[in-house]
Amino acid sequence: MAGYGSKFRKLAEQLEAEFPNKLDISSMATPNVTGYFEVNVADKLVHSKKNGDGYVDSEKKYNKIVDAIHDALGD
């Protein structure tokens, strides 16, 4: 995750700021590939680079994740 670690950290910081003390955010490096940048909320996959969503590089993609978190938290 060396090349994309900064993107992950930026997203994690944004989500932690929006949902303080409510999220458990982690990452796992994937050797020999560019990574499986995926976001799961309440055991539901809501974003997957591998499945065609790409990186979270737009407000639309970010909002999809935020909406899923709100739904999972019952907000």
C-alpha positions in Angstrom: 0.0 0.0 0.0 3.0 2.2 -0.2 1.9 4.1 -3.3 -1.7 4.5 -2.2 -1.3 4.7 1.5 -1.6 8.4 1.5 -5.0 8.1 -0.2 -6.2 5.7 2.4 -4.9 7.9 5.2 -6.7 10.9 3.8 -10.0 9.1 3.5 -9.6 7.7 7.0 -8.9 11.1 8.4 -12.0 12.6 6.7 -14.3 9.8 7.9 -12.9 9.9 11.5 -13.5 13.7 11.5 -17.1 13.2 10.4 -17.7 10.2 12.7 -15.5 10.8 15.8 -15.1 7.7 18.0 -17.6 5.7 16.0 -15.4 3.9 13.3 -12.7 1.3 13.3 -10.7 1.9 10.2 -7.9 -0.4 9.1 -6.0 -1.3 6.0 -4.1 -4.3 4.7 -1.4 -4.2 2.1 -1.6 -6.5 -0.9 1.8 -7.6 -2.2 2.4 -7.6 -6.0 -0.9 -5.7 -6.8 -2.0 -2.2 -6.5 -4.4 -3.1 -3.7 -8.0 -3.9 -3.1 -9.1 -0.5 -1.9 -12.4 -1.6 -0.3 -14.7 0.0 2.3 -17.0 -2.2 4.3 -19.7 -0.9 6.7 -21.5 -3.2 9.0 -20.2 -6.2 7.0 -21.5 -4.7 3.8 -19.2 -3.8 0.9 -20.0 -0.2 0.0 -17.0 0.6 -2.2 -14.5 -1.6 -4.1 -11.7 -0.5 -6.3 -11.4 -4.1 -7.5 -15.0 -4.2 -8.5 -14.9 -1.0 -10.5 -15.5 1.8 -8.1 -11.9 3.1 -8.3 -10.5 5.2 -5.6 -12.6 7.6 -3.5 -11.7 10.6 -5.7 -15.0 12.3 -6.0 -17.7 13.8 -3.7 -20.2 11.3 -5.1 -18.0 8.3 -4.0 -17.3 9.8 -0.6 -21.0 10.5 0.0 -21.9 6.9 -0.9 -19.6 5.8 1.9 -20.9 8.4 4.4 -24.5 7.5 3.6 -23.7 3.8 4.3 -22.1 4.7 7.6 -25.2 6.8 8.6 -27.5 3.9 7.7 -25.3 1.4 9.7 -25.3 3.7 12.7 -29.0 4.3 12.5 -28.4 8.1 12.1 
